[in-house]
Amino acid sequence: MPDTATRQVHHVTHPLVQHKLTLMRDRHSSSTTFRTLLGELAMLMVYEVTRDTPTQLVEVETPLETMMSPIIDGKKLVFASILRAGNGMLDGLLRVVPNARVGHVGLYRDPDTLQAVEYYFKMPTGMEERDVIVVDPMLATGHSAVAALDRLKALSPRSIKFLCLLAAPEGIAALHGSHPDVPIYTAAIDRELNEHGYILPGLGDAGDRIFGTK
Ligand code: URA
């Protein structure tokens, strides 16, 4: 694969995205606010991620005449959510692409090694004909992302992209070290990880903030 097609990081800098992300970072934002903003950001970002989706022309009758007009081509898209924080983006994604299929990858971080350990994996059938967007709001160490992509690639989907809100430089390096062909879409690239694998300055634990578990 030519180098220009590898190690792509799409930084979504749209002012609406950046504004909502700032509100999400605020430690004083409630779980309700955090969840709502995450849903809105997912809706805005999926618009960028799906920009190059193939279309085909079909005949449509308007009230005035018949024309050829584009619709999305091929089998239904798959959103592959990395549990649990990925689920916080699903409602927004499905509002924009309501006929998408949803897969789940259950991974937890071993607190000592920070390595990803799989406990659940379920994808739709016919993956070899589908485009997959893997979703997790936080690309931190990249261990979960790499593990999810390893499993998904074994199913030979037509394409794979990775969508997050915040990426740490370490996570980008890890993901592209193992999967240089997978483009990353993110609203921000933060400074670094702390010793517990949290993104700095970050927004805290996304799962806890979505589900109000802390
Ligand atoms: N997961 C989170 O929820 N937050 C981080 O900062 C890193 C990983």
Boltz pocket constraint, residues with backbone or C-beta under 6 A from the ligand:
constraints:
  - pocket:
      binder: B
      contacts: [[A, 85], [A, 138], [A, 140], [A, 197], [A, 198], [A, 199], [A, 200], [A, 202], [A, 203], [A, 204], [A, 205], [A, 206], [A, 207]]
      max_distance: 6.0
